[in-house]
Amino acid sequence: MKKFVSLVLFLCVIFSSVSAFAASNEVVIDGEKVKIAEGFGEVTTVDDTVFIPIRFIFEHFGYQIEWTDAERLVMGADEKGAMIVLQVDNNLFFANRIEEGNKIEMEKAVFLNNEQGRTYMPASVAASYFGFDAKFNAETNTLEFVK
């Protein structure tokens, strides 16, 4: 019985720690803390990959973002003519300002969080697109885009 109780307590501690560090609503971009507005998603980790809400990060850098429900596409453009296209359950990131064939194969596919109604992409790819490196500190649950 003592072993069973110990096991249950151990699992409770482990799972409560994991969920406590599962999501964040702040990103540090080039030294500046940027809060993700309520309802716009959160930085989250899935299978050891850090994801960021697509609309949040691209709008932060001046893109207008559109969603097409039928194709489950996220499309965006900025005022300088840069365009992006991402599709849910697809790991290709298309952008006209990427030099090598206008696409990047991401390590994980874009996903849609149905509860939030938000699409997510790997933070490392978003950071790289804007000229940053993505650094994630699991202890503080902080995502940073650094030059």
C-alpha positions as CSV (number, residue, x, y, z in Angstrom):
1,M,0.0,0.0,0.0
2,K,2.8,2.4,0.8
3,K,4.4,1.8,-2.6
4,F,1.1,2.5,-4.3
5,V,0.6,5.8,-2.4
6,S,4.2,6.8,-3.1
7,L,3.7,6.0,-6.8
8,V,0.5,8.1,-6.9
9,L,2.2,11.0,-5.2
10,F,5.2,10.8,-7.4
11,L,3.0,10.8,-10.6
12,C,1.0,13.8,-9.2
13,V,4.2,15.8,-8.7
14,I,5.5,14.9,-12.2
15,F,2.2,15.7,-14.0
16,S,1.6,18.9,-12.1
17,S,5.1,20.1,-13.0
18,V,4.6,19.3,-16.7
19,S,1.3,21.1,-16.9
20,A,2.7,24.1,-15.0
21,F,5.3,24.7,-17.7
22,A,3.2,23.7,-20.7
23,A,2.2,27.2,-21.9
24,S,3.2,30.9,-21.8
25,N,1.6,34.1,-22.9
26,E,4.8,36.1,-23.3
27,V,7.7,36.1,-25.8
28,V,10.9,38.0,-25.5
29,I,11.7,39.4,-28.9
30,D,15.1,41.1,-29.3
31,G,15.1,41.9,-25.5
32,E,11.5,43.2,-25.4
33,K,8.8,41.3,-23.6
34,V,5.7,41.0,-25.9
35,K,2.5,39.7,-24.3
36,I,0.2,37.5,-26.4
37,A,-3.2,39.1,-26.1
38,E,-5.9,37.0,-24.4
39,G,-7.7,34.8,-27.0
40,F,-4.7,34.8,-29.4
41,G,-3.2,31.6,-28.1
42,E,0.0,30.9,-26.1
43,V,3.5,29.6,-26.5
44,T,3.2,25.8,-26.0
45,T,5.4,22.7,-26.2
46,V,4.2,19.6,-28.0
47,D,6.5,16.5,-28.2
48,D,9.6,18.6,-27.3
49,T,8.9,21.2,-30.0
50,V,8.0,24.8,-29.0
51,F,5.1,26.2,-31.0
52,I,4.0,29.8,-31.4
53,P,0.6,31.1,-32.5
54,I,0.9,32.1,-36.2
55,R,-1.3,35.2,-36.1
56,F,0.4,36.6,-33.1
57,I,4.0,36.4,-34.3
58,F,3.3,37.5,-37.9
59,E,1.0,40.4,-36.9
60,H,3.7,41.5,-34.4
61,F,6.0,41.9,-37.5
62,G,3.5,43.8,-39.5
63,Y,1.7,41.1,-41.5
64,Q,-2.0,41.1,-42.3
65,I,-3.2,37.5,-41.7
66,E,-6.2,35.7,-43.3
67,W,-7.7,32.3,-42.6
68,T,-9.5,30.2,-45.1
69,D,-11.6,27.6,-43.4
70,A,-12.2,25.2,-46.4
71,E,-8.5,24.7,-47.1
72,R,-7.4,25.3,-43.5
73,L,-4.8,27.8,-44.8
74,V,-3.1,30.7,-43.1
75,M,-2.1,33.4,-45.5
76,G,-0.4,36.6,-44.8
77,A,1.3,39.6,-46.4
78,D,3.2,42.7,-45.2
79,E,3.2,46.1,-46.8
80,K,6.6,45.4,-48.5
81,G,5.1,42.5,-50.5
82,A,6.3,39.6,-48.5
83,M,3.8,36.8,-48.5
84,I,3.4,33.6,-46.4
85,V,1.2,30.5,-46.7
86,L,0.9,27.7,-44.1
87,Q,-1.6,24.8,-44.0
88,V,-2.8,22.9,-41.0
89,D,-1.3,19.4,-40.8
90,N,1.3,20.3,-43.4
91,N,5.0,20.8,-42.6
92,L,5.8,23.1,-45.5
93,F,6.1,26.9,-45.0
94,F,5.8,28.9,-48.2
95,A,7.1,32.4,-48.4
96,N,8.2,34.6,-51.3
97,R,11.1,36.0,-49.3
98,I,12.8,32.6,-48.7
99,E,15.7,32.3,-51.2
100,E,15.8,28.5,-51.6
101,G,12.7,27.6,-53.6
102,N,10.3,29.7,-51.6
103,K,9.6,27.0,-49.0
104,I,11.0,25.5,-45.8
105,E,10.3,22.0,-44.6
106,M,9.5,22.4,-40.9
107,E,10.4,19.7,-38.4
108,K,6.7,19.5,-37.3
109,A,3.5,20.4,-39.1
110,V,1.3,23.4,-38.4
111,F,-1.6,22.4,-36.1
112,L,-4.9,23.9,-35.2
113,N,-6.0,24.1,-31.5
114,N,-9.7,23.7,-31.9
115,E,-10.5,24.9,-28.4
116,Q,-8.7,28.2,-29.0
117,G,-9.4,28.5,-32.7
118,R,-5.6,29.2,-33.2
119,T,-3.0,27.8,-35.6
120,Y,0.5,27.1,-34.4
121,M,3.9,26.7,-36.1
122,P,7.3,25.7,-34.7
123,A,8.8,28.7,-33.0
124,S,12.3,28.0,-34.4
125,V,11.0,28.4,-38.0
126,A,9.2,31.7,-37.2
127,A,12.3,33.0,-35.4
128,S,14.5,32.1,-38.3
129,Y,12.2,33.7,-40.9
130,F,12.5,37.0,-39.1
131,G,16.3,36.7,-38.6
132,F,16.4,35.4,-35.0
133,D,17.3,32.3,-33.1
134,A,14.6,30.8,-30.9
135,K,15.8,30.0,-27.3
136,F,13.4,28.3,-24.9
137,N,14.1,28.1,-21.2
138,A,12.0,25.3,-19.8
139,E,12.8,26.2,-16.2
140,T,11.3,29.7,-16.6
141,N,9.0,28.7,-19.5
142,T,10.4,31.6,-21.5
143,L,10.6,31.8,-25.3
144,E,13.2,34.3,-26.6
145,F,13.9,35.4,-30.2
146,V,17.5,36.6,-30.1
147,K,19.9,37.9,-32.8
